[in-house]
Amino acid sequence: MTGPADPPIRVFLSYAHADDVVLDFIEPFTKSLRHLALADQGRVLEIFVDRETIGWGEDWRDGIRQGIESAAIFMPIVTRQYFERPSCREELLAFYNEAVRVRATGLVLPVVLLGHSYLSTESTDVASRIIAERQYKDLKETWTDGSRSATWRRTMIALAEQLVEAVTIVEQSPSATSPLPSAGVGAAEVSEALGLFAKEIDQTILGMKNALAPLPTVLTTSVQLLTERSPAETRRVLMETASELLPFGNDFRNQARKLETTTLKTDQILRSRSTELEDNDLYDQLENERKYLKSISLVTEPLSGAEESSNAFLAQMKPLEEMSASLRNSMRGFREGVKSLNSALRMMQSWVAIAD
């Protein structure tokens, strides 16, 4: 049972803002969800649409941890563009990891508007897998029917009920008035995870170097061949360039996505271990972990270099991509790989603050 004395439920929406300029979804969605949660479930919702309004500021990862412990709901509004936005990927992976750590993944409630074909439990994109593995709410038909339709009302009532139920399960658990219990990670598991991470880093750096090495030559040769060429010759050169780049782009994407997945798993273990040490006042071990995590910059430097090289290459190739559909297709692997590389780097760089 709920009542007027129940505290508000905090809901954080994560979405690609460029989507809403056209889709015009967020305002009617939040208005309906807020009203129906109160009218049907008797619970007040506080809905936040960005990190600034929720008050997390620069320490937004710590804000996520505190939000999970107070049973806040994380609701990604998913389209294909969602996975292209670095901030959206960061928010999804960070919130999901915290939810896994405290065994409260029910607080992650994805809403899928568009881009359903990209979702797969077999995807190499870890963000796609996370959404696909959740019991996400499909709102494509609801959105197309409009906010005044019966479809909209039925769906929103069901979503409000699902949201309140997810929070109620956490609130009624034995630890409802204190932080949720840590999953318990031992030193051996941390050591194993870090060993796997180090191995993965070495393989990834080597793989990315191999994928990026031919790019300057390919770009230079292509530009030279395109000088004062006929339209037919230009098309031929661009198609040859596309064919040459395709396997390198695919390999780069695979390496980056594998790194992102490994980094996410390592992030889960490190955060669980840090929490366990802090909860048990094991400050000497915590200090040792802090020293190690601060040295992570030695690992991220070559990856940052690969990220910079990739971004520079993408910028140089953009004029040529505008001339060729096949070249755009070949470059997709590099573009998607850079997003996963960026995501992995942001996670690594956040580790310095884990033990603080």
C-alpha positions as CSV (number, residue, x, y, z in Angstrom):
1,M,0.0,0.0,0.0
2,T,1.1,3.5,-0.7
3,G,-0.2,6.7,0.7
4,P,0.2,10.5,0.7
5,A,3.2,10.2,3.2
6,D,5.2,8.2,0.7
7,P,8.3,10.1,-0.5
8,P,8.5,11.2,-4.2
9,I,9.9,8.7,-6.6
10,R,12.9,10.2,-8.5
11,V,13.0,9.4,-12.2
12,F,16.0,10.3,-14.4
13,L,15.3,10.4,-18.1
14,S,18.2,9.9,-20.5
15,Y,17.6,10.7,-24.1
16,A,19.1,12.2,-27.3
17,H,17.9,15.8,-27.1
18,A,18.2,16.1,-30.9
19,D,15.5,13.4,-31.2
20,D,13.0,15.4,-29.2
21,V,13.3,18.4,-31.4
22,V,11.4,16.4,-34.1
23,L,9.6,13.7,-32.1
24,D,8.2,16.1,-29.5
25,F,7.8,13.2,-27.0
26,I,9.4,14.2,-23.7
27,E,6.9,16.9,-22.6
28,P,3.6,14.9,-23.1
29,F,5.4,11.7,-21.9
30,T,6.5,13.2,-18.6
31,K,3.2,15.0,-18.1
32,S,1.2,11.8,-18.5
33,L,3.5,9.6,-16.5
34,R,3.6,12.1,-13.6
35,H,-0.2,12.5,-13.5
36,L,-1.0,8.8,-13.9
37,A,1.5,7.6,-11.2
38,L,-0.3,9.8,-8.8
39,A,-3.9,9.2,-10.0
40,D,-3.6,5.5,-10.3
41,Q,-0.8,4.5,-7.9
42,G,-0.8,7.3,-5.4
43,R,2.8,8.1,-5.8
44,V,4.4,11.5,-6.7
45,L,7.1,11.4,-9.3
46,E,10.0,13.9,-9.6
47,I,11.1,13.6,-13.2
48,F,14.5,15.0,-14.2
49,V,15.4,15.4,-17.9
50,D,19.2,16.1,-17.6
51,R,22.1,15.9,-15.1
52,E,21.8,19.6,-14.3
53,T,18.2,19.7,-13.2
54,I,18.8,16.7,-10.9
55,G,21.7,18.5,-9.2
56,W,24.5,16.0,-9.8
57,G,26.9,18.4,-11.3
58,E,30.4,17.2,-12.0
59,D,30.1,14.3,-9.5
60,W,27.3,12.8,-11.5
61,R,28.6,9.2,-11.2
62,D,28.4,9.6,-7.4
63,G,24.9,11.0,-7.9
64,I,24.0,7.9,-9.7
65,R,25.2,5.7,-6.9
66,Q,23.2,7.7,-4.4
67,G,20.2,7.6,-6.7
68,I,20.3,3.8,-6.9
69,E,20.6,3.6,-3.1
70,S,17.4,5.7,-2.8
71,A,15.6,3.6,-5.4
72,A,15.6,6.2,-8.2
73,I,14.5,5.0,-11.6
74,F,16.7,5.3,-14.7
75,M,14.6,5.5,-17.8
76,P,16.5,5.7,-21.1
77,I,14.3,6.9,-24.0
78,V,15.8,4.8,-26.8
79,T,16.1,5.5,-30.5
80,R,18.9,4.6,-32.8
81,Q,20.4,8.0,-32.1
82,Y,20.6,7.2,-28.4
83,F,23.5,4.9,-29.0
84,E,25.4,7.6,-31.0
85,R,25.4,10.1,-28.2
86,P,28.4,9.8,-25.8
87,S,26.5,11.3,-22.9
88,C,23.7,8.8,-23.3
89,R,26.1,5.8,-23.5
90,E,27.9,7.1,-20.4
91,E,24.7,7.5,-18.4
92,L,23.3,4.1,-19.4
93,L,26.5,2.1,-18.7
94,A,27.2,3.9,-15.4
95,F,23.6,3.5,-14.1
96,Y,23.4,-0.1,-15.2
97,N,26.7,-0.9,-13.5
98,E,25.6,0.5,-10.2
99,A,22.3,-1.3,-10.5
100,V,24.1,-4.6,-11.1
101,R,26.5,-4.0,-8.2
102,V,23.6,-3.7,-5.7
103,R,21.4,-6.3,-7.5
104,A,18.7,-3.7,-8.4
105,T,18.5,-3.8,-12.2
106,G,14.8,-3.5,-11.9
107,L,15.4,0.2,-11.5
108,V,16.5,0.4,-15.1
109,L,13.3,0.8,-17.2
110,P,14.1,1.4,-20.9
111,V,11.5,2.9,-23.2
112,V,12.1,2.2,-26.8
113,L,10.6,4.6,-29.3
114,L,12.5,3.8,-32.5
115,G,15.5,1.8,-33.7
116,H,14.2,-1.6,-32.6
117,S,16.2,-3.5,-35.2
118,Y,19.4,-2.4,-33.6
119,L,18.5,-4.1,-30.3
120,S,19.9,-7.6,-29.9
121,T,21.1,-9.8,-27.1
122,E,23.8,-11.0,-29.5
123,S,25.0,-7.5,-30.5
124,T,28.7,-6.6,-30.2
125,D,27.5,-3.3,-28.9
126,V,27.2,-3.7,-25.1
127,A,24.7,-0.8,-24.9
128,S,22.4,-2.5,-27.3
129,R,22.7,-5.7,-25.4
130,I,21.8,-4.0,-22.1
131,I,18.6,-2.6,-23.5
132,A,17.7,-5.8,-25.4
133,E,18.1,-7.9,-22.2
134,R,15.8,-5.7,-20.2
135,Q,12.0,-5.9,-20.3
136,Y,11.8,-2.7,-22.2
137,K,8.6,-0.9,-22.9
138,D,7.9,-0.6,-26.7
139,L,6.3,2.8,-27.3
140,K,6.6,3.0,-31.1
141,E,2.9,2.5,-31.7
142,T,1.9,4.5,-28.7
143,W,3.9,7.5,-30.0
144,T,2.6,7.2,-33.5
145,D,-1.0,7.1,-32.3
146,G,-0.5,10.3,-30.3
147,S,-0.9,11.4,-26.7
148,R,-4.7,11.7,-27.0
149,S,-5.2,8.1,-28.1
150,A,-6.5,5.2,-26.2
151,T,-3.2,3.4,-27.0
152,W,-1.3,6.1,-25.2
153,R,-3.5,6.0,-22.1
154,R,-3.3,2.3,-21.8
155,T,0.4,2.2,-22.2
156,M,1.1,5.1,-19.8
157,I,-1.1,3.6,-17.1
158,A,0.8,0.3,-17.4
159,L,4.2,2.0,-17.4
160,A,3.3,4.1,-14.3
161,E,2.3,0.8,-12.6
162,Q,5.5,-0.9,-13.6
163,L,7.6,2.0,-12.4
164,V,5.9,2.2,-9.0
165,E,6.1,-1.6,-8.6
166,A,9.9,-1.6,-9.3
167,V,10.5,1.1,-6.7
168,T,8.2,-0.6,-4.1
169,I,10.2,-3.9,-4.4
170,V,13.3,-2.1,-3.4
171,E,11.6,0.0,-0.7
172,Q,10.2,-3.1,1.0
173,S,13.4,-5.0,1.0
174,P,15.2,-5.5,4.4
175,S,17.7,-2.8,3.5
176,A,15.2,-0.1,2.5
177,T,16.5,2.4,4.9
178,S,20.2,1.9,4.2
179,P,22.4,1.4,1.2
180,L,21.7,-1.8,-0.7
181,P,24.2,-4.6,0.1
182,S,27.3,-5.0,-1.9
183,A,27.6,-8.1,-4.1
184,G,30.9,-9.0,-2.2
185,V,34.0,-9.0,-4.4
186,G,37.2,-10.6,-3.1
187,A,40.8,-9.6,-3.8
188,A,41.3,-12.7,-6.1
189,E,38.4,-11.7,-8.3
190,V,39.7,-8.1,-8.6
191,S,43.2,-9.5,-9.5
192,E,41.7,-11.7,-12.1
193,A,39.6,-8.9,-13.6
194,L,42.6,-6.6,-13.7
195,G,44.7,-9.3,-15.4
196,L,42.1,-9.8,-18.0
197,F,41.7,-6.0,-18.5
198,A,45.5,-5.6,-18.9
199,K,45.6,-8.4,-21.5
200,E,42.6,-6.9,-23.3
201,I,44.2,-3.4,-23.3
202,D,47.4,-4.8,-24.9
203,Q,45.5,-6.7,-27.6
204,T,43.3,-3.7,-28.3
205,I,46.1,-1.2,-28.6
206,L,47.9,-3.6,-31.0
207,G,44.7,-4.3,-33.0
208,M,43.9,-0.6,-33.3
209,K,47.4,0.3,-34.4
210,N,47.0,-2.4,-37.1
211,A,43.7,-1.0,-38.2
212,L,44.8,2.6,-38.2
213,A,48.3,2.1,-39.8
214,P,47.2,2.0,-43.4
215,L,44.8,5.0,-43.2
216,P,47.3,7.8,-44.0
217,T,48.5,6.0,-47.1
218,V,45.0,5.2,-48.2
219,L,43.8,8.8,-47.7
220,T,46.8,10.3,-49.5
221,T,46.6,7.9,-52.4
222,S,42.9,8.5,-52.8
223,V,43.2,12.3,-52.7
224,Q,46.0,12.1,-55.3
225,L,44.0,9.8,-57.6
226,L,40.9,12.1,-57.4
227,T,42.8,15.1,-58.7
228,E,41.3,16.2,-62.0
229,R,39.6,12.9,-62.7
230,S,36.4,12.4,-64.7
231,P,33.2,11.5,-62.8
232,A,33.5,7.8,-63.9
233,E,37.2,7.6,-62.7
234,T,36.2,9.4,-59.5
235,R,33.5,6.8,-58.7
236,R,36.0,4.0,-59.4
237,V,38.6,5.4,-57.1
238,L,36.1,5.9,-54.3
239,M,34.7,2.4,-54.7
240,E,38.2,1.0,-54.5
241,T,39.0,3.1,-51.4
242,A,35.8,1.9,-49.8
243,S,36.6,-1.7,-50.5
244,E,40.1,-1.3,-49.0
245,L,38.9,0.5,-45.9
246,L,35.9,-1.8,-45.0
247,P,37.9,-4.6,-43.3
248,F,40.0,-2.1,-41.3
249,G,36.8,-0.3,-40.1
250,N,35.1,-3.5,-39.1
251,D,38.2,-4.7,-37.2
252,F,38.5,-1.3,-35.5
253,R,34.9,-1.4,-34.3
254,N,35.2,-5.0,-33.1
255,Q,38.3,-4.1,-31.1
256,A,36.7,-1.0,-29.6
257,R,33.5,-2.8,-28.6
258,K,35.4,-5.6,-27.0
259,L,37.4,-3.1,-25.0
260,E,34.2,-1.3,-23.9
261,T,32.6,-4.6,-22.8
262,T,35.7,-5.6,-20.8
263,T,36.0,-2.1,-19.3
264,L,32.4,-2.3,-18.2
265,K,32.9,-5.6,-16.4
266,T,36.1,-4.3,-14.8
267,D,34.2,-1.2,-13.7
268,Q,31.6,-3.3,-11.9
269,I,34.2,-5.3,-10.0
270,L,36.3,-2.3,-9.0
271,R,33.3,-0.4,-7.7
272,S,32.0,-3.3,-5.8
273,R,35.4,-4.0,-4.2
274,S,35.9,-0.3,-3.3
275,T,32.5,-0.2,-1.6
276,E,33.2,-3.4,0.3
277,L,36.5,-2.1,1.6
278,E,34.9,1.2,2.7
279,D,32.0,-0.5,4.4
280,N,34.4,-2.7,6.4
281,D,36.8,0.2,7.3
282,L,39.7,-1.5,5.4
283,Y,41.4,1.8,4.7
284,D,44.9,0.5,4.1
285,Q,43.6,-1.7,1.3
286,L,41.5,1.1,0.1
287,E,44.6,3.3,-0.1
288,N,46.5,0.7,-2.1
289,E,43.6,0.5,-4.6
290,R,43.5,4.3,-4.8
291,K,47.2,4.4,-5.8
292,Y,46.7,1.7,-8.4
293,L,43.6,3.4,-9.9
294,K,45.5,6.7,-10.2
295,S,48.1,5.1,-12.3
296,I,45.5,4.1,-14.9
297,S,46.5,7.2,-16.9
298,L,49.5,5.3,-18.1
299,V,47.1,2.9,-19.8
300,T,44.7,5.5,-21.2
301,E,47.4,7.6,-22.9
302,P,47.9,5.3,-25.9
303,L,44.2,4.8,-26.2
304,S,43.6,8.5,-26.1
305,G,46.2,8.8,-28.9
306,A,44.2,6.2,-31.0
307,E,41.0,8.2,-30.3
308,E,42.6,11.4,-31.5
309,S,44.0,9.7,-34.6
310,S,40.7,8.2,-35.4
311,N,38.8,11.5,-35.0
312,A,41.3,13.3,-37.3
313,F,41.0,10.6,-39.9
314,L,37.2,10.8,-39.8
315,A,37.3,14.5,-40.2
316,Q,39.6,14.2,-43.2
317,M,37.4,11.6,-44.8
318,K,34.1,13.4,-44.4
319,P,34.4,15.3,-47.8
320,L,35.0,12.1,-49.6
321,E,32.1,10.3,-47.8
322,E,29.8,12.9,-49.1
323,M,30.7,11.8,-52.6
324,S,30.2,8.1,-52.2
325,A,27.6,5.9,-50.5
326,S,29.9,2.9,-50.5
327,L,32.6,4.9,-48.7
328,R,30.1,6.0,-46.1
329,N,29.3,2.4,-45.4
330,S,32.9,1.5,-45.1
331,M,33.6,4.3,-42.7
332,R,30.7,3.3,-40.4
333,G,33.0,0.8,-38.5
334,F,35.4,3.6,-37.7
335,R,32.7,5.9,-36.5
336,E,31.0,3.3,-34.3
337,G,34.3,2.1,-33.0
338,V,35.3,5.6,-31.9
339,K,32.1,5.9,-29.9
340,S,32.9,2.7,-28.0
341,L,36.5,3.7,-27.5
342,N,35.4,7.1,-26.1
343,S,33.0,5.3,-23.8
344,A,35.7,2.9,-22.5
345,L,38.1,5.8,-21.9
346,R,35.5,7.8,-20.0
347,M,34.9,4.8,-17.7
348,M,38.7,4.3,-17.1
349,Q,39.2,8.0,-16.4
350,S,36.4,7.8,-13.8
351,W,38.2,5.1,-11.8
352,V,40.5,7.7,-10.2
353,A,37.5,8.9,-8.1
354,I,36.3,5.4,-7.1
355,A,38.3,5.1,-4.0
356,D,38.2,8.8,-3.0
